[in-house]
Amino acid sequence: MRILSGIQPSGTLHLGNYFGMMQPAIELQDRGEAFYFIADYHALTTLKDPAVLRQNVREVAIDFLAAGLDPKKCCFFRQSDIRGVAELSWILATVAPMGLLERCHSYKDKIAKGLPASVGLFSYPVLMAADILIYESDLVPVGKDQKQHVEVARDLAVKMNETYGPLFKLPEHSIRAETEALPGLDGAKMSKSYGNTIGLFWEEAVMRKKVMSIKTDSTPVEAPKPIEGSVILELYRHMGSPADYEAMKTSFQAGGNGYGVYKKQLFEAIWEYLAPMRTRREELLRDPGYVDAVLKEGAEKANTIADQVLERVRKAVGLR
């Protein structure tokens, strides 16, 4: 089983990225042939500073490896290092119905948030389909907001197969629903665009200050605290042990402590949870050549497969 997943280098990685994409990807590298890429082509739809993009790509590579990604168990590479993905995207675009793309909610959502209505933003699902199909992926783990894009990939694969003969397998998606809505500092979904994140590798003082700023209600110190919708409890559920989580929940219900006590417990749990990753990240920063070698080796492996698929497509459509 070949597994494919990608992550955009659009900013500093945070807990939502880790539990929503990175941790599941790290777990899946033991269950199949995993291909993971840094989606720098996709990032061009929103990020226009080339120096920032290059820096973000580098930091995502380092952070993902620090979080536990093992290049001996997976293929890890930059999207733009794959020669054929942009070409396949164009070929798929020639059979992609306008109505199919017009129904994609991600385009509408991003336009509603003020992003310019570019062709790249509109055709984003076609490029994602090329990412999926060019490696003959079997399984694509995605968030709920990306499920539709896997469905588009399947639709375009069917279109190509009907038009030119059997070229592509149909990928399946999987959704890790329990981590979909990891809350941010304000209770909304943790997202860079909302400015409510907790960075994976922030300095201690910065992280502590952010955790202590988590939005809470005005329940008095002596009164029981509401459990439903508690950002503190939900984050602590991911960071602490089950026993520690139950103890905090019991304390919430008993009353007698202010929210500041629980925020301090949460910070300590986060800081301890991320400690091994910080240590590994420091090692990687001292050996930049290792990161370059990992991405180069991953690109070579991915290109070997992508070139074979693209050559088959070129012959089928008449470009050979």
Contacts in CASP RR format, 6 or more apart in sequence:
PFRMAT RR
TARGET T0000
AUTHOR 0000-0000-0000
METHOD contacts of the structure
MODEL  1
MRILSGIQPSGTLHLGNYFGMMQPAIELQDRGEAFYFIADYHALTTLKDP
AVLRQNVREVAIDFLAAGLDPKKCCFFRQSDIRGVAELSWILATVAPMGL
LERCHSYKDKIAKGLPASVGLFSYPVLMAADILIYESDLVPVGKDQKQHV
EVARDLAVKMNETYGPLFKLPEHSIRAETEALPGLDGAKMSKSYGNTIGL
FWEEAVMRKKVMSIKTDSTPVEAPKPIEGSVILELYRHMGSPADYEAMKT
SFQAGGNGYGVYKKQLFEAIWEYLAPMRTRREELLRDPGYVDAVLKEGAE
KANTIADQVLERVRKAVGLR
1 31 0 8 1.000
1 32 0 8 1.000
1 33 0 8 1.000
1 138 0 8 1.000
1 139 0 8 1.000
2 32 0 8 1.000
2 33 0 8 1.000
2 34 0 8 1.000
2 35 0 8 1.000
2 135 0 8 1.000
2 136 0 8 1.000
2 137 0 8 1.000
2 138 0 8 1.000
2 139 0 8 1.000
3 28 0 8 1.000
3 29 0 8 1.000
3 31 0 8 1.000
3 32 0 8 1.000
3 33 0 8 1.000
3 34 0 8 1.000
3 35 0 8 1.000
3 137 0 8 1.000
3 138 0 8 1.000
3 139 0 8 1.000
3 140 0 8 1.000
3 141 0 8 1.000
4 34 0 8 1.000
4 35 0 8 1.000
4 36 0 8 1.000
4 37 0 8 1.000
4 131 0 8 1.000
4 132 0 8 1.000
4 135 0 8 1.000
4 137 0 8 1.000
4 139 0 8 1.000
4 140 0 8 1.000
4 171 0 8 1.000
5 21 0 8 1.000
5 25 0 8 1.000
5 28 0 8 1.000
5 34 0 8 1.000
5 35 0 8 1.000
5 36 0 8 1.000
5 37 0 8 1.000
5 140 0 8 1.000
5 141 0 8 1.000
5 142 0 8 1.000
6 21 0 8 1.000
6 36 0 8 1.000
6 37 0 8 1.000
6 38 0 8 1.000
6 39 0 8 1.000
6 79 0 8 1.000
6 131 0 8 1.000
7 13 0 8 1.000
7 17 0 8 1.000
7 21 0 8 1.000
7 22 0 8 1.000
7 36 0 8 1.000
7 37 0 8 1.000
7 38 0 8 1.000
7 39 0 8 1.000
7 60 0 8 1.000
7 64 0 8 1.000
8 38 0 8 1.000
8 39 0 8 1.000
8 42 0 8 1.000
8 43 0 8 1.000
9 38 0 8 1.000
9 39 0 8 1.000
9 40 0 8 1.000
9 43 0 8 1.000
9 47 0 8 1.000
9 53 0 8 1.000
9 56 0 8 1.000
9 57 0 8 1.000
9 59 0 8 1.000
9 60 0 8 1.000
10 43 0 8 1.000
10 46 0 8 1.000
10 47 0 8 1.000
10 56 0 8 1.000
10 192 0 8 1.000
11 56 0 8 1.000
11 59 0 8 1.000
11 192 0 8 1.000
12 59 0 8 1.000
12 192 0 8 1.000
12 197 0 8 1.000
12 199 0 8 1.000
12 200 0 8 1.000
12 201 0 8 1.000
12 202 0 8 1.000
13 22 0 8 1.000
13 59 0 8 1.000
13 60 0 8 1.000
13 63 0 8 1.000
13 64 0 8 1.000
13 199 0 8 1.000
13 200 0 8 1.000
13 201 0 8 1.000
14 190 0 8 1.000
14 192 0 8 1.000
14 197 0 8 1.000
14 198 0 8 1.000
14 199 0 8 1.000
14 200 0 8 1.000
15 182 0 8 1.000
15 190 0 8 1.000
15 197 0 8 1.000
15 198 0 8 1.000
15 199 0 8 1.000
15 200 0 8 1.000
15 235 0 8 1.000
15 238 0 8 1.000
15 270 0 8 1.000
16 179 0 8 1.000
16 182 0 8 1.000
16 190 0 8 1.000
16 197 0 8 1.000
17 200 0 8 1.000
18 67 0 8 1.000
18 200 0 8 1.000
19 179 0 8 1.000
19 182 0 8 1.000
19 238 0 8 1.000
20 143 0 8 1.000
20 176 0 8 1.000
20 179 0 8 1.000
20 180 0 8 1.000
20 182 0 8 1.000
21 141 0 8 1.000
21 143 0 8 1.000
22 64 0 8 1.000
22 67 0 8 1.000
22 69 0 8 1.000
23 67 0 8 1.000
23 179 0 8 1.000
24 141 0 8 1.000
24 176 0 8 1.000
24 179 0 8 1.000
25 34 0 8 1.000
25 36 0 8 1.000
25 69 0 8 1.000
25 74 0 8 1.000
25 141 0 8 1.000
26 67 0 8 1.000
26 68 0 8 1.000
26 69 0 8 1.000
26 70 0 8 1.000
28 34 0 8 1.000
28 141 0 8 1.000
29 69 0 8 1.000
29 70 0 8 1.000
29 73 0 8 1.000
29 74 0 8 1.000
30 73 0 8 1.000
33 75 0 8 1.000
34 73 0 8 1.000
34 74 0 8 1.000
34 75 0 8 1.000
35 74 0 8 1.000
35 75 0 8 1.000
35 77 0 8 1.000
35 135 0 8 1.000
35 137 0 8 1.000
35 302 0 8 1.000
36 64 0 8 1.000
36 69 0 8 1.000
36 74 0 8 1.000
36 75 0 8 1.000
36 76 0 8 1.000
36 77 0 8 1.000
37 76 0 8 1.000
37 77 0 8 1.000
37 78 0 8 1.000
37 79 0 8 1.000
37 82 0 8 1.000
37 131 0 8 1.000
37 302 0 8 1.000
38 57 0 8 1.000
38 60 0 8 1.000
38 61 0 8 1.000
38 77 0 8 1.000
38 78 0 8 1.000
38 79 0 8 1.000
39 79 0 8 1.000
39 131 0 8 1.000
40 53 0 8 1.000
40 57 0 8 1.000
40 78 0 8 1.000
40 79 0 8 1.000
40 80 0 8 1.000
41 79 0 8 1.000
41 80 0 8 1.000
41 85 0 8 1.000
41 86 0 8 1.000
41 127 0 8 1.000
42 79 0 8 1.000
42 124 0 8 1.000
42 127 0 8 1.000
42 128 0 8 1.000
43 53 0 8 1.000
43 56 0 8 1.000
44 53 0 8 1.000
45 115 0 8 1.000
45 118 0 8 1.000
45 120 0 8 1.000
45 121 0 8 1.000
45 124 0 8 1.000
46 110 0 8 1.000
46 115 0 8 1.000
47 53 0 8 1.000
47 56 0 8 1.000
57 78 0 8 1.000
58 291 0 8 1.000
61 76 0 8 1.000
61 78 0 8 1.000
61 291 0 8 1.000
61 294 0 8 1.000
61 295 0 8 1.000
62 281 0 8 1.000
62 284 0 8 1.000
62 285 0 8 1.000
62 291 0 8 1.000
63 200 0 8 1.000
63 201 0 8 1.000
63 281 0 8 1.000
64 76 0 8 1.000
65 71 0 8 1.000
65 76 0 8 1.000
65 280 0 8 1.000
65 284 0 8 1.000
65 291 0 8 1.000
65 294 0 8 1.000
66 201 0 8 1.000
66 277 0 8 1.000
66 278 0 8 1.000
66 280 0 8 1.000
66 281 0 8 1.000
66 284 0 8 1.000
67 200 0 8 1.000
67 277 0 8 1.000
68 277 0 8 1.000
68 280 0 8 1.000
69 76 0 8 1.000
71 294 0 8 1.000
71 297 0 8 1.000
71 298 0 8 1.000
75 298 0 8 1.000
75 301 0 8 1.000
75 302 0 8 1.000
76 294 0 8 1.000
76 295 0 8 1.000
76 298 0 8 1.000
77 295 0 8 1.000
77 298 0 8 1.000
77 299 0 8 1.000
77 301 0 8 1.000
77 302 0 8 1.000
78 295 0 8 1.000
78 299 0 8 1.000
79 85 0 8 1.000
79 131 0 8 1.000
81 295 0 8 1.000
81 299 0 8 1.000
81 302 0 8 1.000
81 303 0 8 1.000
82 134 0 8 1.000
82 299 0 8 1.000
82 302 0 8 1.000
82 303 0 8 1.000
82 306 0 8 1.000
83 303 0 8 1.000
83 306 0 8 1.000
83 307 0 8 1.000
84 134 0 8 1.000
84 306 0 8 1.000
84 307 0 8 1.000
84 310 0 8 1.000
85 127 0 8 1.000
85 130 0 8 1.000
85 131 0 8 1.000
85 134 0 8 1.000
85 306 0 8 1.000
86 127 0 8 1.000
86 130 0 8 1.000
87 310 0 8 1.000
88 130 0 8 1.000
88 133 0 8 1.000
88 134 0 8 1.000
88 306 0 8 1.000
88 309 0 8 1.000
88 310 0 8 1.000
88 313 0 8 1.000
89 123 0 8 1.000
89 126 0 8 1.000
89 127 0 8 1.000
89 129 0 8 1.000
89 130 0 8 1.000
91 160 0 8 1.000
91 313 0 8 1.000
91 317 0 8 1.000
92 126 0 8 1.000
92 129 0 8 1.000
92 130 0 8 1.000
92 133 0 8 1.000
92 156 0 8 1.000
92 160 0 8 1.000
93 123 0 8 1.000
93 126 0 8 1.000
95 156 0 8 1.000
95 159 0 8 1.000
95 160 0 8 1.000
95 163 0 8 1.000
96 123 0 8 1.000
96 126 0 8 1.000
96 152 0 8 1.000
96 156 0 8 1.000
96 159 0 8 1.000
97 159 0 8 1.000
100 152 0 8 1.000
100 155 0 8 1.000
101 107 0 8 1.000
101 122 0 8 1.000
101 123 0 8 1.000
101 125 0 8 1.000
101 126 0 8 1.000
101 152 0 8 1.000
104 124 0 8 1.000
104 125 0 8 1.000
104 148 0 8 1.000
104 149 0 8 1.000
104 152 0 8 1.000
105 145 0 8 1.000
105 148 0 8 1.000
106 124 0 8 1.000
106 125 0 8 1.000
106 145 0 8 1.000
106 146 0 8 1.000
106 148 0 8 1.000
106 149 0 8 1.000
107 121 0 8 1.000
107 122 0 8 1.000
107 124 0 8 1.000
109 145 0 8 1.000
110 121 0 8 1.000
111 117 0 8 1.000
111 121 0 8 1.000
113 193 0 8 1.000
115 121 0 8 1.000
120 127 0 8 1.000
124 149 0 8 1.000
125 148 0 8 1.000
125 149 0 8 1.000
125 152 0 8 1.000
125 153 0 8 1.000
126 152 0 8 1.000
126 156 0 8 1.000
128 146 0 8 1.000
128 149 0 8 1.000
128 152 0 8 1.000
128 153 0 8 1.000
129 149 0 8 1.000
129 152 0 8 1.000
129 153 0 8 1.000
129 156 0 8 1.000
129 157 0 8 1.000
132 140 0 8 1.000
132 150 0 8 1.000
132 153 0 8 1.000
132 171 0 8 1.000
133 153 0 8 1.000
133 156 0 8 1.000
133 157 0 8 1.000
133 168 0 8 1.000
133 171 0 8 1.000
133 309 0 8 1.000
134 305 0 8 1.000
134 306 0 8 1.000
134 309 0 8 1.000
134 310 0 8 1.000
135 302 0 8 1.000
135 305 0 8 1.000
135 306 0 8 1.000
135 309 0 8 1.000
136 168 0 8 1.000
136 169 0 8 1.000
136 305 0 8 1.000
136 309 0 8 1.000
137 171 0 8 1.000
138 169 0 8 1.000
138 171 0 8 1.000
138 172 0 8 1.000
139 171 0 8 1.000
139 172 0 8 1.000
139 173 0 8 1.000
139 174 0 8 1.000
140 150 0 8 1.000
140 153 0 8 1.000
140 171 0 8 1.000
140 172 0 8 1.000
140 173 0 8 1.000
140 174 0 8 1.000
141 173 0 8 1.000
141 174 0 8 1.000
141 175 0 8 1.000
141 176 0 8 1.000
142 149 0 8 1.000
142 150 0 8 1.000
142 173 0 8 1.000
142 174 0 8 1.000
142 175 0 8 1.000
143 175 0 8 1.000
143 176 0 8 1.000
143 180 0 8 1.000
144 175 0 8 1.000
144 177 0 8 1.000
144 180 0 8 1.000
147 173 0 8 1.000
147 175 0 8 1.000
150 171 0 8 1.000
150 172 0 8 1.000
150 173 0 8 1.000
151 173 0 8 1.000
153 171 0 8 1.000
154 170 0 8 1.000
154 171 0 8 1.000
157 167 0 8 1.000
157 168 0 8 1.000
157 169 0 8 1.000
157 170 0 8 1.000
157 171 0 8 1.000
158 170 0 8 1.000
160 167 0 8 1.000
160 168 0 8 1.000
160 313 0 8 1.000
160 316 0 8 1.000
161 167 0 8 1.000
161 168 0 8 1.000
164 313 0 8 1.000
164 316 0 8 1.000
164 317 0 8 1.000
165 316 0 8 1.000
167 312 0 8 1.000
167 313 0 8 1.000
167 316 0 8 1.000
179 238 0 8 1.000
180 189 0 8 1.000
181 189 0 8 1.000
182 189 0 8 1.000
182 190 0 8 1.000
182 234 0 8 1.000
182 235 0 8 1.000
182 238 0 8 1.000
183 189 0 8 1.000
183 190 0 8 1.000
183 229 0 8 1.000
183 231 0 8 1.000
183 234 0 8 1.000
183 235 0 8 1.000
184 190 0 8 1.000
184 191 0 8 1.000
184 194 0 8 1.000
184 196 0 8 1.000
184 197 0 8 1.000
184 198 0 8 1.000
184 214 0 8 1.000
184 231 0 8 1.000
184 235 0 8 1.000
185 195 0 8 1.000
185 196 0 8 1.000
185 197 0 8 1.000
185 198 0 8 1.000
185 210 0 8 1.000
185 213 0 8 1.000
185 214 0 8 1.000
185 215 0 8 1.000
185 231 0 8 1.000
186 194 0 8 1.000
186 196 0 8 1.000
186 215 0 8 1.000
186 231 0 8 1.000
187 196 0 8 1.000
187 215 0 8 1.000
187 229 0 8 1.000
187 231 0 8 1.000
188 194 0 8 1.000
188 196 0 8 1.000
190 196 0 8 1.000
190 197 0 8 1.000
190 198 0 8 1.000
191 197 0 8 1.000
198 207 0 8 1.000
198 210 0 8 1.000
198 211 0 8 1.000
198 235 0 8 1.000
198 270 0 8 1.000
199 207 0 8 1.000
200 274 0 8 1.000
200 277 0 8 1.000
201 274 0 8 1.000
201 277 0 8 1.000
201 278 0 8 1.000
201 281 0 8 1.000
202 210 0 8 1.000
204 271 0 8 1.000
207 267 0 8 1.000
207 270 0 8 1.000
207 271 0 8 1.000
208 267 0 8 1.000
208 271 0 8 1.000
211 263 0 8 1.000
211 266 0 8 1.000
211 267 0 8 1.000
211 270 0 8 1.000
212 260 0 8 1.000
212 263 0 8 1.000
212 264 0 8 1.000
212 267 0 8 1.000
214 231 0 8 1.000
214 232 0 8 1.000
214 235 0 8 1.000
214 259 0 8 1.000
214 263 0 8 1.000
214 266 0 8 1.000
215 231 0 8 1.000
216 231 0 8 1.000
216 232 0 8 1.000
216 259 0 8 1.000
217 226 0 8 1.000
219 225 0 8 1.000
219 226 0 8 1.000
219 259 0 8 1.000
221 255 0 8 1.000
221 256 0 8 1.000
221 257 0 8 1.000
221 258 0 8 1.000
222 255 0 8 1.000
222 256 0 8 1.000
223 255 0 8 1.000
223 256 0 8 1.000
224 252 0 8 1.000
224 253 0 8 1.000
224 254 0 8 1.000
224 255 0 8 1.000
225 252 0 8 1.000
225 253 0 8 1.000
225 255 0 8 1.000
225 258 0 8 1.000
225 259 0 8 1.000
225 262 0 8 1.000
226 252 0 8 1.000
227 233 0 8 1.000
227 249 0 8 1.000
227 252 0 8 1.000
227 253 0 8 1.000
230 252 0 8 1.000
232 248 0 8 1.000
232 259 0 8 1.000
232 262 0 8 1.000
232 263 0 8 1.000
232 266 0 8 1.000
233 245 0 8 1.000
233 248 0 8 1.000
233 249 0 8 1.000
233 252 0 8 1.000
235 266 0 8 1.000
235 270 0 8 1.000
236 244 0 8 1.000
236 245 0 8 1.000
236 248 0 8 1.000
236 262 0 8 1.000
236 265 0 8 1.000
236 266 0 8 1.000
236 269 0 8 1.000
237 245 0 8 1.000
239 266 0 8 1.000
239 269 0 8 1.000
239 270 0 8 1.000
239 273 0 8 1.000
240 269 0 8 1.000
240 273 0 8 1.000
244 269 0 8 1.000
248 262 0 8 1.000
248 265 0 8 1.000
251 257 0 8 1.000
251 262 0 8 1.000
252 262 0 8 1.000
284 290 0 8 1.000
284 291 0 8 1.000
311 320 0 8 1.000
314 320 0 8 1.000
END
